[in-house]
Amino acid sequence: MITIDQVRGLLCRPEIVPGTEALGDDTPITLDSLALVWFQHVLEEEHGISIDPYGADLDHFDSVRGIHTYLRSVEAVTTTTHRKGGTDAD
């Protein structure tokens, strides 16, 4: 499972949220569409977590903690689905 520090590390990359070297768990952030695409890309490439930007509850994408909480719920649903022998499309 992805940790809150890993989420912070992804968000602190200059191509995602520039100027965020000291990003706290609850510091308000705003991801524009390009930053969201970059975040999705590195999230899937480095952690194998795929999110659907149209199905994602983007209200959670306002802080490191909010994003981490959302991603943990996505991981839990994906893990449960795969254990049951289904796919994400089920």
DSSP file with accessible surface (Angstrom, degrees, kcal/mol):
  #  RESIDUE AA STRUCTURE BP1 BP2  ACC     N-H-->O    O-->H-N    N-H-->O    O-->H-N    TCO  KAPPA ALPHA  PHI   PSI    X-CA   Y-CA   Z-CA
    1    1 A M              0   0  124      0, 0.0     2,-0.1     0, 0.0    71,-0.1   0.000 360.0 360.0 360.0 145.1    0.0    0.0    0.0
    2    2 A I        -     0   0    2     69,-0.1     2,-0.2    66,-0.1    73,-0.0  -0.441 360.0-137.2 -73.6 139.5    1.2    3.5   -0.8
    3    3 A T     >  -     0   0   65     -2,-0.1     4,-2.1     1,-0.1     5,-0.2  -0.560  20.3-114.3 -93.7 163.2    2.3    5.6    2.2
    4    4 A I  H  > S+     0   0   34      1,-0.2     4,-2.5     2,-0.2     5,-0.2   0.872 118.6  54.8 -64.3 -33.4    1.5    9.2    2.9
    5    5 A D  H  > S+     0   0  104      2,-0.2     4,-2.4     1,-0.2    -1,-0.2   0.862 106.1  51.4 -69.1 -33.7    5.2   10.0    2.5
    6    6 A Q  H  > S+     0   0   78      2,-0.2     4,-2.0     1,-0.2    -2,-0.2   0.901 109.8  49.3 -67.8 -40.2    5.2    8.4   -1.0
    7    7 A V  H  X S+     0   0    0     -4,-2.1     4,-2.5     2,-0.2    -2,-0.2   0.945 111.8  49.1 -61.3 -46.6    2.2   10.5   -2.0
    8    8 A R  H  X S+     0   0   48     -4,-2.5     4,-2.2     1,-0.2    -2,-0.2   0.923 108.6  53.9 -58.9 -43.1    4.0   13.6   -0.7
    9    9 A G  H  < S+     0   0   41     -4,-2.4     4,-0.2     1,-0.2    -1,-0.2   0.894 110.0  46.6 -59.9 -40.6    7.1   12.6   -2.7
   10   10 A L  H >< S+     0   0    3     -4,-2.0     3,-1.3     1,-0.2     7,-0.2   0.933 113.4  48.2 -66.9 -44.5    5.1   12.3   -5.9
   11   11 A L  H 3< S+     0   0    0     -4,-2.5     6,-0.8     1,-0.3    -2,-0.2   0.814 103.3  62.3 -67.4 -29.1    3.3   15.6   -5.3
   12   12 A C  T 3< S+     0   0   34     -4,-2.2     8,-0.3    -5,-0.2    -1,-0.3   0.490  75.4 114.1 -78.8  -0.9    6.6   17.5   -4.5
   13   13 A R  S X> S-     0   0   68     -3,-1.3     3,-1.8    -4,-0.2     4,-1.8  -0.489  76.2-124.6 -69.4 140.3    8.0   16.8   -8.0
   14   14 A P  T 34 S+     0   0   96      0, 0.0    -1,-0.1     0, 0.0    -3,-0.0   0.803 108.6  56.1 -60.2 -28.4    8.4   20.1   -9.9
   15   15 A E  T 34 S+     0   0   79      2,-0.2    23,-0.2     1,-0.1    24,-0.1   0.647 116.0  37.2 -79.3 -10.6    6.2   18.9  -12.8
   16   16 A I  T <4 S-     0   0    6     -3,-1.8    16,-0.3    -6,-0.2    -4,-0.1   0.857 139.1  -4.4-102.7 -65.6    3.3   18.1  -10.5
   17   17 A V  S >< S-     0   0   18     -4,-1.8     3,-0.7    -6,-0.8    -2,-0.2  -0.805  78.9-150.0-131.6  91.7    3.2   20.8   -7.8
   18   18 A P  T 3  S+     0   0   97      0, 0.0    -5,-0.1     0, 0.0    -3,-0.0  -0.265  74.7  23.0 -63.3 147.5    6.2   23.2   -8.2
   19   19 A G  T 3  S+     0   0   61     -7,-0.2     3,-0.2     1,-0.1    -6,-0.1   0.787  83.6 121.0  72.9  31.5    7.6   24.9   -5.1
   20   20 A T    X   +     0   0   20     -3,-0.7     3,-0.7    -8,-0.3    -1,-0.1  -0.255  16.0 137.0-121.4  46.7    6.3   22.3   -2.6
   21   21 A E  T 3  S+     0   0  162      1,-0.3     2,-0.4    -8,-0.0    -1,-0.2   0.853  80.1  38.3 -61.3 -34.4    9.5   21.1   -0.9
   22   22 A A  T 3  S+     0   0  100     -3,-0.2     2,-0.6     2,-0.0    -1,-0.3  -0.568  79.1 166.8-118.1  68.4    7.9   21.3    2.6
   23   23 A L    <   -     0   0   11     -3,-0.7     2,-0.1    -2,-0.4   -11,-0.1  -0.741  23.1-148.0 -89.6 116.5    4.4   20.1    1.9
   24   24 A G    >   -     0   0   29     -2,-0.6     3,-0.9     1,-0.1    40,-0.6  -0.356  27.2-105.5 -78.5 164.9    2.5   19.2    5.1
   25   25 A D  T 3  S+     0   0   46      1,-0.2    40,-2.8    39,-0.1    41,-0.4   0.836 119.8  30.0 -58.5 -36.5   -0.2   16.5    5.3
   26   26 A D  T 3  S+     0   0  101     38,-0.2    -1,-0.2    37,-0.2     3,-0.0   0.264  83.6 130.6-112.2  11.6   -3.0   19.0    5.4
   27   27 A T    <   -     0   0   60     -3,-0.9    37,-0.4     1,-0.1     2,-0.1  -0.488  66.2-112.6 -64.4 126.6   -1.5   21.9    3.4
   28   28 A P        +     0   0  115      0, 0.0     2,-0.3     0, 0.0    35,-0.2  -0.403  43.3 178.1 -63.9 134.2   -4.1   22.9    0.8
   29   29 A I        -     0   0   16     33,-2.3     2,-0.4    -2,-0.1   -12,-0.0  -0.939  20.5-149.4-132.7 158.7   -3.0   22.2   -2.7
   30   30 A T        -     0   0  129     -2,-0.3     2,-0.6     2,-0.0    32,-0.1  -0.995   7.1-158.3-130.0 123.4   -4.6   22.6   -6.1
   31   31 A L        -     0   0   30     -2,-0.4   -14,-0.1    30,-0.4     2,-0.1  -0.910  10.7-154.3-100.6 118.8   -3.9   20.2   -9.0
   32   32 A D     >  -     0   0  101     -2,-0.6     4,-2.5   -16,-0.3     5,-0.2  -0.277  39.1 -90.5 -78.8 178.2   -4.6   21.6  -12.4
   33   33 A S  H  > S+     0   0  100      1,-0.2     4,-2.1     2,-0.2     5,-0.1   0.890 127.3  48.4 -62.3 -38.7   -5.4   19.3  -15.3
   34   34 A L  H  > S+     0   0  108      2,-0.2     4,-2.4     1,-0.2    -1,-0.2   0.931 111.8  49.3 -68.0 -41.8   -1.8   18.9  -16.4
   35   35 A A  H  > S+     0   0    5      1,-0.2     4,-2.8     2,-0.2    -2,-0.2   0.906 110.0  52.2 -63.2 -38.6   -0.6   18.2  -12.8
   36   36 A L  H  X S+     0   0   22     -4,-2.5     4,-2.9     2,-0.2    -1,-0.2   0.923 108.9  49.8 -64.6 -40.7   -3.3   15.6  -12.4
   37   37 A V  H  X S+     0   0   85     -4,-2.1     4,-2.4     2,-0.2    -2,-0.2   0.932 112.8  46.8 -63.3 -44.9   -2.2   13.9  -15.6
   38   38 A W  H  X S+     0   0  103     -4,-2.4     4,-2.6     2,-0.2     5,-0.3   0.923 112.4  50.3 -62.1 -43.8    1.4   13.9  -14.4
   39   39 A F  H  X S+     0   0    0     -4,-2.8     4,-2.4     1,-0.2    -2,-0.2   0.936 110.8  48.8 -60.3 -47.2    0.4   12.6  -11.0
   40   40 A Q  H  X S+     0   0   37     -4,-2.9     4,-2.3     1,-0.2     5,-0.2   0.911 111.4  51.4 -57.6 -44.5   -1.7    9.8  -12.6
   41   41 A H  H  X S+     0   0   96     -4,-2.4     4,-2.8     2,-0.2     5,-0.2   0.955 114.2  39.7 -60.8 -53.0    1.2    8.8  -14.8
   42   42 A V  H  X S+     0   0    7     -4,-2.6     4,-2.6     1,-0.2     5,-0.4   0.863 112.9  57.3 -69.8 -31.2    3.8    8.5  -12.1
   43   43 A L  H  X S+     0   0    0     -4,-2.4     4,-1.8    -5,-0.3     6,-1.3   0.939 113.7  38.6 -62.3 -45.2    1.4    6.9   -9.7
   44   44 A E  H  X S+     0   0  101     -4,-2.3     4,-1.4     4,-0.2    -2,-0.2   0.930 118.5  48.0 -72.8 -42.7    0.7    4.1  -12.2
   45   45 A E  H  < S+     0   0  137     -4,-2.8    -2,-0.2    -5,-0.2    -3,-0.2   0.900 124.8  27.9 -64.3 -42.6    4.3    3.8  -13.4
   46   46 A E  H  < S+     0   0   98     -4,-2.6    -1,-0.2    -5,-0.2    -2,-0.2   0.712 136.8  22.2 -96.7 -22.9    5.9    3.7   -9.9
   47   47 A H  H  < S-     0   0   58     -4,-1.8    -3,-0.2    -5,-0.4    -2,-0.2   0.417  92.0-123.7-126.4  -3.9    3.2    2.2   -7.7
   48   48 A G     <  +     0   0   64     -4,-1.4     2,-0.6    -5,-0.3    -4,-0.2   0.717  64.0 138.3  67.9  21.5    0.9    0.4  -10.1
   49   49 A I        -     0   0   12     -6,-1.3     2,-0.5    -9,-0.1    -1,-0.2  -0.886  34.4-166.0-103.8 121.0   -2.1    2.4   -8.9
   50   50 A S        -     0   0   70     -2,-0.6     2,-0.4    -3,-0.1    -9,-0.1  -0.905   4.7-173.3-109.0 129.4   -4.5    3.4  -11.7
   51   51 A I        -     0   0   12     -2,-0.5    -7,-0.1   -11,-0.1     3,-0.1  -0.947  22.7-132.9-121.4 145.4   -7.1    6.0  -11.1
   52   52 A D    >>  -     0   0   91     -2,-0.4     4,-2.0     1,-0.1     3,-0.6  -0.858  11.3-154.9 -93.8 113.3   -9.9    7.1  -13.5
   53   53 A P  T 34 S+     0   0   38      0, 0.0     5,-0.2     0, 0.0    -1,-0.1   0.785  95.5  49.6 -63.7 -22.3   -9.9   11.0  -13.5
   54   54 A Y  T 34 S+     0   0  212      1,-0.2     4,-0.1    -3,-0.1    -2,-0.0   0.780 118.7  37.3 -85.1 -25.8  -13.6   10.9  -14.6
   55   55 A G  T <4 S+     0   0   57     -3,-0.6    -1,-0.2     2,-0.1     2,-0.1   0.555  94.3 106.3 -99.1 -11.4  -14.6    8.5  -11.8
   56   56 A A  S  < S-     0   0   13     -4,-2.0     2,-1.5     1,-0.1     3,-0.1  -0.411  75.9-124.0 -71.9 143.4  -12.3    9.8   -9.1
   57   57 A D    >   -     0   0   72      1,-0.2     3,-1.9    -2,-0.1     4,-0.2  -0.712  30.2-173.8 -84.2  89.4  -13.7   11.9   -6.3
   58   58 A L  G >   +     0   0   79     -2,-1.5     3,-1.4     1,-0.3    -1,-0.2   0.584  69.2  83.8 -69.8  -7.1  -11.5   14.9   -6.9
   59   59 A D  G 3  S+     0   0  134      1,-0.3    -1,-0.3     2,-0.1     3,-0.2   0.794  88.2  56.5 -62.0 -26.1  -12.9   16.6   -3.8
   60   60 A H  G X  S+     0   0   71     -3,-1.9     2,-1.2     1,-0.2     3,-0.7   0.610  84.3  85.4 -78.6 -12.8  -10.2   14.5   -1.9
   61   61 A F  T <   +     0   0   15     -3,-1.4   -30,-0.4     1,-0.2    -1,-0.2  -0.191  61.6  95.3 -86.8  48.3   -7.4   15.9   -4.1
   62   62 A D  T 3  S+     0   0   87     -2,-1.2   -33,-2.3     1,-0.2     2,-0.3   0.448  89.8  10.5-116.1  -4.0   -7.0   19.0   -1.9
   63   63 A S  S <> S-     0   0   12     -3,-0.7     4,-2.5   -35,-0.2     5,-0.2  -0.974  78.8-100.3-162.5 166.5   -4.1   17.9    0.4
   64   64 A V  H  > S+     0   0    0    -40,-0.6     4,-2.8   -37,-0.4     5,-0.2   0.944 123.8  48.5 -59.3 -45.7   -1.6   15.1    0.8
   65   65 A R  H  > S+     0   0  103    -40,-2.8     4,-2.7     1,-0.2     5,-0.2   0.915 110.5  50.5 -63.6 -42.8   -3.8   13.4    3.4
   66   66 A G  H  > S+     0   0   11    -41,-0.4     4,-2.2     2,-0.2    -1,-0.2   0.930 113.5  44.7 -61.4 -44.6   -6.9   13.7    1.3
   67   67 A I  H  X S+     0   0    0     -4,-2.5     4,-2.9     2,-0.2     5,-0.2   0.921 113.2  51.1 -66.3 -43.3   -5.2   12.1   -1.7
   68   68 A H  H  X S+     0   0   25     -4,-2.8     4,-2.5    -5,-0.2     5,-0.2   0.935 110.0  49.6 -60.4 -44.9   -3.6    9.4    0.4
   69   69 A T  H  X S+     0   0   77     -4,-2.7     4,-1.8     1,-0.2    -1,-0.2   0.927 112.5  47.8 -60.0 -44.9   -7.0    8.5    1.9
   70   70 A Y  H  X S+     0   0   31     -4,-2.2     4,-2.2    -5,-0.2    -2,-0.2   0.938 112.1  48.9 -61.5 -46.9   -8.5    8.3   -1.5
   71   71 A L  H  X S+     0   0    0     -4,-2.9     4,-2.9     1,-0.2    -2,-0.2   0.877 107.9  54.3 -64.5 -37.5   -5.7    6.2   -2.9
   72   72 A R  H  X S+     0   0  106     -4,-2.5     4,-2.3    -5,-0.2    -1,-0.2   0.901 109.0  48.9 -61.9 -39.1   -5.9    3.8    0.1
   73   73 A S  H  X S+     0   0   61     -4,-1.8     4,-2.2    -5,-0.2    -2,-0.2   0.904 111.1  49.8 -68.4 -37.0   -9.6    3.3   -0.6
   74   74 A V  H  X S+     0   0   24     -4,-2.2     4,-2.6     2,-0.2    -2,-0.2   0.932 111.8  48.6 -64.7 -43.7   -8.9    2.7   -4.3
   75   75 A E  H  X S+     0   0   28     -4,-2.9     4,-2.8     1,-0.2     5,-0.2   0.905 110.3  51.4 -62.5 -40.8   -6.2    0.1   -3.4
   76   76 A A  H  X S+     0   0   43     -4,-2.3     4,-2.4     2,-0.2    -1,-0.2   0.926 112.2  45.5 -64.4 -43.3   -8.6   -1.6   -0.9
   77   77 A V  H  X S+     0   0   92     -4,-2.2     4,-2.6     2,-0.2     5,-0.2   0.938 114.6  48.3 -65.4 -44.0  -11.3   -1.9   -3.6
   78   78 A T  H  X S+     0   0   41     -4,-2.6     4,-2.4     2,-0.2     5,-0.2   0.931 112.8  48.0 -62.9 -44.4   -8.8   -3.1   -6.2
   79   79 A T  H  X S+     0   0   54     -4,-2.8     4,-2.2    -5,-0.2    -1,-0.2   0.933 113.2  47.6 -63.1 -44.8   -7.3   -5.7   -3.8
   80   80 A T  H  X S+     0   0   65     -4,-2.4     4,-1.5    -5,-0.2    -2,-0.2   0.926 112.0  50.1 -63.6 -43.0  -10.7   -7.0   -2.8
   81   81 A T  H  <>S+     0   0   32     -4,-2.6     5,-2.1     1,-0.2     4,-0.2   0.928 112.1  47.0 -62.0 -45.1  -11.9   -7.3   -6.4
   82   82 A H  H ><5S+     0   0  102     -4,-2.4     3,-1.2     1,-0.2    -1,-0.2   0.863 108.5  55.3 -68.2 -34.7   -8.8   -9.2   -7.4
   83   83 A R  H 3<5S+     0   0  202     -4,-2.2    -1,-0.2     1,-0.3    -2,-0.2   0.838 104.9  53.8 -65.7 -32.1   -9.1  -11.6   -4.5
   84   84 A K  T 3<5S-     0   0  174     -4,-1.5    -1,-0.3    -3,-0.2    -2,-0.2   0.486 121.0-110.8 -79.6  -4.6  -12.6  -12.4   -5.5
   85   85 A G  T < 5S+     0   0   69     -3,-1.2    -3,-0.2     1,-0.2    -2,-0.1   0.568  79.7 119.0  86.8   9.9  -11.3  -13.3   -9.0
   86   86 A G      < -     0   0   15     -5,-2.1     2,-0.3    -6,-0.2    -1,-0.2  -0.179  57.8-120.5 -94.3-170.5  -13.0  -10.4  -10.6
   87   87 A T    >   -     0   0   75     -3,-0.1     3,-1.8    -2,-0.1    -1,-0.1  -0.815  31.9-100.3-124.0 172.4  -11.6   -7.4  -12.6
   88   88 A D  T 3  S+     0   0  103     -2,-0.3    -2,-0.0     1,-0.3    -1,-0.0   0.740 120.6  62.8 -64.5 -21.4  -11.8   -3.7  -12.0
   89   89 A A  T 3         0   0   94      0, 0.0    -1,-0.3     0, 0.0    -3,-0.0   0.556 360.0 360.0 -81.4  -8.0  -14.6   -3.7  -14.7
   90   90 A D    <         0   0  147     -3,-1.8    -4,-0.0     0, 0.0    -9,-0.0  -0.276 360.0 360.0 -66.0 360.0  -16.9   -5.9  -12.6
